[in-house]
């Protein structure tokens, strides 16, 4: 799973990327969040979130993406292509 959201604004163009590549051998259900301002290396943030079940992971992922979309972010890339449909998100 790979999802990128983007927003333009006064403070610069912002990005928000989520992926579920396994960060270590012990976390079964997880995803990593990268966010920041395009072109500003000092303003990059990352978080690693772990979950006990795939349902919990999906619920948190959907809530995070919906919140970012309310803040004005748009989805510019998602893999697999069915991800938007699975999360029941509008483009």
DSSP file (Angstrom, degrees, kcal/mol; ACC not computed):
  #  RESIDUE AA STRUCTURE BP1 BP2  ACC     N-H-->O    O-->H-N    N-H-->O    O-->H-N    TCO  KAPPA ALPHA  PHI   PSI    X-CA   Y-CA   Z-CA
    1    1 A X              0   0    0      0, 0.0    19,-1.5     0, 0.0     2,-0.3   0.000 360.0 360.0 360.0 135.3    0.0    0.0    0.0
    2    2 A X  E     +AB  19  79A   0     77,-2.5    77,-2.8    17,-0.2     2,-0.4  -0.961 360.0 175.6-148.2 127.8    1.3    3.4   -0.9
    3    3 A X  E     -AB  18  78A   0     15,-2.6    15,-2.8    -2,-0.3     2,-0.4  -0.996   6.9-170.7-140.4 129.2   -0.7    6.7   -0.7
    4    4 A X  E     -AB  17  77A   0     73,-2.9    72,-2.5    -2,-0.4    73,-1.5  -0.983   1.8-172.3-125.3 130.8    0.4   10.2   -1.4
    5    5 A X  E     -AB  16  75A   0     11,-2.8    11,-2.0    -2,-0.4     2,-0.3  -0.872   6.8-165.5-116.7 152.8   -1.6   13.4   -0.6
    6    6 A X  E     -AB  15  74A   0     68,-2.3    68,-2.5    -2,-0.3     2,-0.3  -0.986   9.0-179.7-142.4 146.2   -0.6   16.9   -1.7
    7    7 A X  E     -A   14   0A   0      7,-2.3     7,-3.5    -2,-0.3     2,-0.3  -0.988  15.4-147.2-148.0 136.4   -1.7   20.5   -0.8
    8    8 A X        +     0   0    0     -2,-0.3     2,-0.3     5,-0.2     5,-0.2  -0.802  34.7 141.2-101.1 148.0   -0.6   23.9   -1.9
    9    9 A X    >   -     0   0    0     -2,-0.3     3,-1.3     1,-0.1    -2,-0.0  -0.963  62.2 -76.1-167.7-178.7   -0.7   26.8    0.4
   10   10 A X  T 3  S+     0   0    0     -2,-0.3     3,-0.1     1,-0.3    -1,-0.1   0.869 123.5  51.2 -61.1 -39.5    1.0   30.0    1.7
   11   11 A X  T 3  S-     0   0    0      1,-0.3    -1,-0.3    -3,-0.0     2,-0.2   0.464 125.5 -82.8 -80.3  -0.4    3.7   28.2    3.6
   12   12 A X    <   -     0   0    0     -3,-1.3     2,-0.4     2,-0.1    -1,-0.3  -0.542  61.9 -47.0 121.8 170.6    4.7   26.0    0.7
   13   13 A X        -     0   0    0     25,-0.3    25,-3.3    -5,-0.2     2,-0.3  -0.640  58.9-155.3 -78.8 128.5    3.5   22.9   -1.0
   14   14 A X  E     -AC   7  37A   0     -7,-3.5    -7,-2.3    -2,-0.4     2,-0.3  -0.803   8.7-165.2-109.6 147.0    2.9   20.1    1.5
   15   15 A X  E     -AC   6  36A   0     21,-2.3    21,-1.7    -2,-0.3     2,-0.3  -0.914   8.1-168.2-127.7 157.8    2.9   16.3    1.1
   16   16 A X  E     -AC   5  35A   0    -11,-2.0   -11,-2.8    -2,-0.3     2,-0.4  -0.916  12.9-176.1-146.6 112.2    1.7   13.5    3.2
   17   17 A X  E     -AC   4  34A   0     17,-3.5    17,-3.1    -2,-0.3     2,-0.4  -0.940   5.1-173.8-120.2 134.4    2.8    9.9    2.3
   18   18 A X  E     +AC   3  33A   0    -15,-2.8   -15,-2.6    -2,-0.4     2,-0.3  -0.982  10.5 165.1-124.5 136.7    1.7    6.7    3.9
   19   19 A X  E     -AC   2  32A   0     13,-2.0    13,-3.2    -2,-0.4   -17,-0.2  -0.984  32.6-143.1-146.5 158.8    3.1    3.2    3.1
   20   20 A X        +     0   0    0    -19,-1.5     2,-0.2    -2,-0.3    10,-0.2  -0.071  43.6 145.6-115.0  33.4    2.9   -0.2    4.8
   21   21 A X        -     0   0    0    -20,-0.2     2,-0.4     1,-0.1    -2,-0.1  -0.523  63.1-101.4 -67.2 137.6    6.4   -1.5    4.1
   22   22 A X        -     0   0    0     -2,-0.2    -1,-0.1     1,-0.2     3,-0.1  -0.457  34.5-168.5 -67.6 119.4    7.5   -3.6    7.0
   23   23 A X        +     0   0    0     -2,-0.4     2,-0.3     1,-0.1    -1,-0.2   0.802  68.6   0.6 -81.3 -30.3    9.8   -1.5    9.1
   24   24 A X  S    S-     0   0    0      3,-0.2     3,-0.4     1,-0.0    -1,-0.1  -0.907  76.9-101.2-148.2 176.6   11.1   -4.4   11.3
   25   25 A X  S    S+     0   0    0     -2,-0.3    -3,-0.0     1,-0.2    -2,-0.0   0.605 111.6  53.7 -78.1 -11.9   10.6   -8.1   11.8
   26   26 A X  S    S+     0   0    0      1,-0.1     2,-0.7     2,-0.0    -1,-0.2   0.605  85.0  82.7-105.1 -12.9    8.2   -7.9   14.7
   27   27 A X        +     0   0    0     -3,-0.4    -3,-0.2     1,-0.2     3,-0.2  -0.840  48.1 178.2 -98.2 117.8    5.4   -5.6   13.6
   28   28 A X  S    S+     0   0    0     -2,-0.7     2,-0.6     1,-0.3    -1,-0.2   0.919  73.1  32.4 -84.3 -47.5    2.8   -7.4   11.6
   29   29 A X  E    S+ D   0  51A   0     22,-0.7    22,-3.1     2,-0.0     2,-0.3  -0.944  86.5 122.4-116.2 112.9    0.3   -4.7   10.9
   30   30 A X  E     - D   0  50A   0     -2,-0.6     2,-0.3    20,-0.2    20,-0.2  -0.967  35.4-160.3-155.6 166.9    1.8   -1.2   10.5
   31   31 A X  E     - D   0  49A   0     18,-1.9    18,-2.7    -2,-0.3     2,-0.4  -0.971  15.9-135.0-151.7 159.9    2.3    1.8    8.3
   32   32 A X  E     -CD  19  48A   0    -13,-3.2   -13,-2.0    -2,-0.3     2,-0.5  -0.908  13.5-152.8-115.6 139.2    4.7    4.7    8.1
   33   33 A X  E     -CD  18  47A   0     14,-2.7    14,-2.1    -2,-0.4     2,-0.4  -0.955  10.4-175.8-115.8 126.6    3.8    8.3    7.6
   34   34 A X  E     +CD  17  46A   0    -17,-3.1   -17,-3.5    -2,-0.5     2,-0.3  -0.974  13.9 162.8-116.6 135.7    6.1   10.8    6.0
   35   35 A X  E     +CD  16  45A   0     10,-2.4    10,-3.4    -2,-0.4     2,-0.3  -0.986   8.6 114.2-148.2 158.0    5.0   14.5    5.8
   36   36 A X  E     -CD  15  44A   0    -21,-1.7   -21,-2.3    -2,-0.3     2,-0.5  -0.988  59.7 -62.0 170.4-168.9    6.6   17.8    5.2
   37   37 A X  E >   -C   14   0A   0      6,-0.7     3,-1.9     3,-0.5   -23,-0.2  -0.917  55.5-108.2-108.2 130.7    7.0   20.8    3.0
   38   38 A X  T 3  S+     0   0    0    -25,-3.3   -25,-0.3    -2,-0.5     3,-0.1  -0.355 102.3  12.2 -60.9 128.3    8.4   20.3   -0.5
   39   39 A X  T 3  S+     0   0    0      1,-0.1     2,-0.7    -2,-0.1    -1,-0.3   0.355 101.9 101.3  88.3  -5.3   11.9   21.7   -0.8
   40   40 A X    X   -     0   0    0     -3,-1.9     3,-1.4     1,-0.1    -3,-0.5  -0.863  45.6-177.2-115.6  98.1   12.5   22.2    2.9
   41   41 A X  G >  S+     0   0    0     -2,-0.7     3,-0.7     1,-0.3    -1,-0.1   0.786  80.5  60.4 -64.9 -28.6   14.6   19.3    4.2
   42   42 A X  G 3  S+     0   0    0      1,-0.2    -1,-0.3    -6,-0.0    -2,-0.0   0.615  97.5  61.0 -77.2  -9.6   14.5   20.6    7.8
   43   43 A X  G <  S+     0   0    0     -3,-1.4    -6,-0.7    -6,-0.2     2,-0.4  -0.248  74.2 122.6-111.2  44.2   10.7   20.3    7.9
   44   44 A X  E <   -D   36   0A   0     -3,-0.7     2,-0.4    -8,-0.2    -8,-0.2  -0.899  36.9-173.7-109.0 134.7   10.3   16.5    7.3
   45   45 A X  E     -D   35   0A   0    -10,-3.4   -10,-2.4    -2,-0.4     2,-0.3  -0.937   4.8-174.0-125.4 147.4    8.4   14.3    9.8
   46   46 A X  E     -D   34   0A   0     -2,-0.4     2,-0.3   -12,-0.2   -12,-0.2  -0.998   1.0-174.1-140.7 148.5    8.0   10.6   10.0
   47   47 A X  E     -D   33   0A   0    -14,-2.1   -14,-2.7    -2,-0.3     2,-0.5  -0.989  14.2-149.1-138.2 145.0    5.9    8.3   12.3
   48   48 A X  E     -D   32   0A   0     -2,-0.3     2,-0.4   -16,-0.2   -16,-0.2  -0.973  17.4-169.3-117.0 119.6    5.7    4.6   12.6
   49   49 A X  E     -D   31   0A   0    -18,-2.7   -18,-1.9    -2,-0.5     2,-0.3  -0.924   1.2-164.6-114.2 133.0    2.3    3.2   13.7
   50   50 A X  E     -D   30   0A   0     -2,-0.4     2,-0.3   -20,-0.2   -20,-0.2  -0.885   5.2-169.2-117.4 148.1    1.7   -0.4   14.7
   51   51 A X  E     -D   29   0A   0    -22,-3.1   -22,-0.7    -2,-0.3   -23,-0.2  -0.913  27.4-137.5-135.4 159.2   -1.6   -2.2   15.1
   52   52 A X  S    S+     0   0    0     -2,-0.3     2,-0.3     1,-0.1    -1,-0.1   0.653  88.6  22.1 -89.7 -18.4   -2.9   -5.5   16.5
   53   53 A X  S  > S-     0   0    0    -24,-0.1     4,-1.9     1,-0.1    -1,-0.1  -0.979  73.1-119.1-146.8 157.2   -5.3   -6.3   13.7
   54   54 A X  H  > S+     0   0    0     -2,-0.3     4,-2.5     1,-0.2     5,-0.2   0.838 114.3  57.2 -65.8 -30.9   -5.8   -5.4   10.0
   55   55 A X  H  > S+     0   0    0      2,-0.2     4,-2.2     1,-0.2    -1,-0.2   0.905 106.5  47.9 -65.3 -41.5   -9.2   -3.9   10.9
   56   56 A X  H  > S+     0   0    0      2,-0.2     4,-2.2     1,-0.2     5,-0.2   0.909 112.1  50.4 -64.2 -42.5   -7.7   -1.5   13.4
   57   57 A X  H  X S+     0   0    0     -4,-1.9     4,-2.5     1,-0.2    -2,-0.2   0.924 111.0  48.3 -60.5 -46.3   -5.0   -0.5   10.8
   58   58 A X  H  X S+     0   0    0     -4,-2.5     4,-2.5     1,-0.2    -1,-0.2   0.894 110.7  51.0 -63.9 -41.0   -7.7    0.1    8.1
   59   59 A X  H  X S+     0   0    0     -4,-2.2     4,-2.2     2,-0.2    -1,-0.2   0.912 113.3  44.2 -64.3 -43.5   -9.9    2.2   10.5
   60   60 A X  H  X S+     0   0    0     -4,-2.2     4,-2.6     2,-0.2    -2,-0.2   0.908 113.1  51.9 -68.4 -41.7   -6.9    4.4   11.5
   61   61 A X  H  X S+     0   0    0     -4,-2.5     4,-2.4    -5,-0.2     5,-0.2   0.933 111.1  47.2 -59.1 -47.6   -5.7    4.8    8.0
   62   62 A X  H  X S+     0   0    0     -4,-2.5     4,-2.6     1,-0.2    -1,-0.2   0.915 112.4  49.5 -61.9 -43.8   -9.2    5.8    6.8
   63   63 A X  H  X S+     0   0    0     -4,-2.2     4,-2.1     1,-0.2    -1,-0.2   0.900 111.7  48.8 -63.0 -41.3   -9.6    8.3    9.6
   64   64 A X  H  X S+     0   0    0     -4,-2.6     4,-2.1     2,-0.2    -2,-0.2   0.924 113.5  45.6 -65.1 -44.3   -6.1    9.9    8.9
   65   65 A X  H  X S+     0   0    0     -4,-2.4     4,-2.3     1,-0.2    -2,-0.2   0.913 112.2  51.1 -67.2 -42.5   -6.8   10.2    5.2
   66   66 A X  H  X S+     0   0    0     -4,-2.6     4,-1.9    -5,-0.2    -1,-0.2   0.900 109.9  50.7 -61.1 -40.1  -10.3   11.7    5.7
   67   67 A X  H  X S+     0   0    0     -4,-2.1     4,-1.4     1,-0.2    -1,-0.2   0.922 110.8  48.1 -63.0 -44.4   -8.8   14.2    8.2
   68   68 A X  H  <>S+     0   0    0     -4,-2.1     5,-2.3     1,-0.2    -1,-0.2   0.875 109.4  53.0 -65.4 -36.4   -6.1   15.3    5.7
   69   69 A X  H ><5S+     0   0    0     -4,-2.3     3,-1.2     1,-0.2    -1,-0.2   0.866 106.4  53.1 -67.1 -35.3   -8.7   15.6    2.9
   70   70 A X  H 3<5S+     0   0    0     -4,-1.9    -1,-0.2     1,-0.2    -2,-0.2   0.818 104.1  57.6 -65.4 -30.1  -10.8   17.9    5.2
   71   71 A X  T 3<5S-     0   0    0     -4,-1.4    -1,-0.2    -5,-0.1    -2,-0.2   0.477 131.3 -94.0 -79.4  -2.4   -7.7   20.0    5.6
   72   72 A X  T < 5S+     0   0    0     -3,-1.2   -64,-0.2     1,-0.3    -3,-0.2   0.473  76.9 142.6 106.2   3.0   -7.5   20.5    1.8
   73   73 A X      < -     0   0    0     -5,-2.3     2,-0.4    -6,-0.1    -1,-0.3  -0.476  34.6-152.6 -75.1 148.6   -5.2   17.7    0.7
   74   74 A X  E     -B    6   0A   0    -68,-2.5   -68,-2.3    -2,-0.1     2,-0.5  -0.942  21.0-114.0-119.7 144.2   -5.8   15.8   -2.5
   75   75 A X  E     +B    5   0A   0     -2,-0.4   -70,-0.2    16,-0.3     3,-0.1  -0.663  37.5 168.7 -76.3 122.4   -4.9   12.2   -3.3
   76   76 A X  E     +     0   0A   0    -72,-2.5     2,-0.3    -2,-0.5   -71,-0.2   0.607  65.3  14.9-109.5 -16.9   -2.3   12.3   -6.1
   77   77 A X  E     +B    4   0A   0    -73,-1.5   -73,-2.9     2,-0.0    -1,-0.3  -0.954  58.7 171.3-156.6 136.8   -1.1    8.7   -6.1
   78   78 A X  E     -B    3   0A   0     -2,-0.3     2,-0.4   -75,-0.2   -75,-0.2  -0.982  21.5-134.5-146.5 139.3   -2.4    5.5   -4.6
   79   79 A X  E    S+B    2   0A   0    -77,-2.8   -77,-2.5    -2,-0.3     2,-0.2  -0.994  88.8  34.4-137.4 130.6   -1.2    1.9   -5.0
   80   80 A X  S >  S-     0   0    0     -2,-0.4     3,-2.2   -79,-0.2     4,-0.3   0.604  86.8-134.9 -70.9 163.6   -2.9   -0.5   -5.4
   81   81 A X  T >  S+     0   0    0      1,-0.3     3,-0.6    -2,-0.2     4,-0.4   0.748 102.7  62.8 -60.9 -24.0   -5.5    1.4   -7.5
   82   82 A X  T 3> S+     0   0    0      1,-0.2     4,-2.9     2,-0.1    -1,-0.3   0.525  76.8  93.4 -78.0  -4.7   -8.3   -0.2   -5.5
   83   83 A X  H <> S+     0   0    0     -3,-2.2     4,-2.2     1,-0.2    -1,-0.2   0.896  82.3  50.8 -58.9 -43.5   -7.1    1.4   -2.3
   84   84 A X  H <4>S+     0   0    0     -3,-0.6     5,-2.7    -4,-0.3     4,-0.5   0.899 113.8  45.7 -60.6 -40.4   -9.4    4.4   -2.6
   85   85 A X  H >45S+     0   0    0     -4,-0.4     3,-0.8     3,-0.2    -2,-0.2   0.908 110.6  53.0 -68.9 -42.7  -12.4    2.1   -3.2
   86   86 A X  H 3<5S+     0   0    0     -4,-2.9    -2,-0.2     1,-0.3    -1,-0.2   0.871 114.6  41.5 -60.8 -37.9  -11.4   -0.2   -0.3
   87   87 A X  T 3<5S-     0   0    0     -4,-2.2    -1,-0.3    -5,-0.2    -2,-0.2   0.512 110.1-125.6 -87.1  -5.2  -11.3    2.8    2.1
   88   88 A X  T < 5 +     0   0    0     -3,-0.8     2,-0.3    -4,-0.5    -3,-0.2   0.949  55.7 154.6  57.8  52.3  -14.5    4.3    0.5
   89   89 A X      < -     0   0    0     -5,-2.7     2,-0.3    -6,-0.1    -1,-0.2  -0.813  40.9-131.3-108.5 149.9  -12.8    7.6   -0.2
   90   90 A X              0   0    0     -2,-0.3    -5,-0.0     1,-0.1     0, 0.0  -0.747 360.0 360.0 -96.0 151.1  -13.7   10.1   -2.9
   91   91 A X              0   0    0     -2,-0.3   -16,-0.3   -17,-0.1    -1,-0.1   0.480 360.0 360.0 -73.0 360.0  -10.9   11.5   -5.1
